[in-house]
Amino acid sequence: MLYDVEHMTNEATLLLDAAVKRVGLDTSFSPAEIGQDIGLDKDQSTTAARQLSSSGILELGFDCSANFSVAYKKLRAKAGDRKIAKKSAAQKKRPI
């Protein structure tokens, strides 16, 4: 598996959710700024970002920026395709 969600800290989970919602998957962002917006201090944000990086979710830059990894983007896209396929199948089964 790409990453182990069971062993992620609450801060890492919060940072991940906030980053996906606020900037999307294709934009670079500052984990410290996102963390500050959700009530984390700089150290907590940095630690959470490093954990997400170690899990293969984020790629961290030298300028304190972060991007979502290509593997994570592909995984999210596949999950989205499955949701769409399930929704389409459910609509086809419904009588008109």
N, C-alpha and C positions, 0 to 999 in steps of 0.2 A: 504494500500500500504506500501511496505517496506520502501521507502524513498520518499521524496518530492523534486523532481528535480526543481520545480518552485521556491523554496525558498533557493536554494543553491547559495552561493556567487560565483563570477567569479573565485576567487582563489580556492575554493573547486572543481569547475568544471574542472579547469585547472589541479589541482593536481590529480584528479581522472583519467582524460584522459591520463596524462603523466605516471602515475603509471601502468595503464593497458597496455599501449604500451611498456613501458620499462622493466617491471619485470613480467608481466603476472599475472594471478590470484592465482597461487599456491606458490608464493615466498614471504618471508618476506622482508620488505624494510624500509628505513628511509624516512619519509615524509620530513624532513628537507633537505636531500640530493637531493631528487627529486625536491623539491620546489626551491632549489638553482639553479638547472639545467635549470629551466624554468623561472627564474627571480624573484622568491619570496624570501623575507628575512625569517629568522628563525621564527619570530613571525607570519608572514602571513601563513607560512607552518603549524605551530602548530595549529593555529586557524582553518585553512581549514581542517586539519586532525581531529580535535575535532568535527567539524561540520559533517564530513563524518561518524565519529563514532556515533554521536548522531542520525544520520539518519539510522544507521544499516548497513552501507556499509563497514566500517573498524572496526577492533578490535585492539585497541592500547595496547601495552605492556609497562611495567615499564621502559624498557631500550630504550625508544624512538623509538621503532620499530612498524610497523603496518603490519597487514595481512588483506586480504579481508575476510569478514564474510562468513560463510557457506551459509547463505540465499542469499547473493549477488551472490556467485558463482553459486548456483542453478538457480537463475533468469537469469544470463548471459548464462548458458548452455541451458535453455529452449528457450531463444531468438535465440540462434544459431541453435537449432533444427528446429525452425519455419522457419528461413531463408533457411536452407537446404531443408526443405520440400517444400517451395514455389519454390525454384530453380528447384527441381526435377519435380514438377508438370508442371512448365513452359516448361521444356525440353521435357516432354512427349507429350505436346500439339503441339509442333512444328512438321511440316511435314519434313520428311527426304529427 
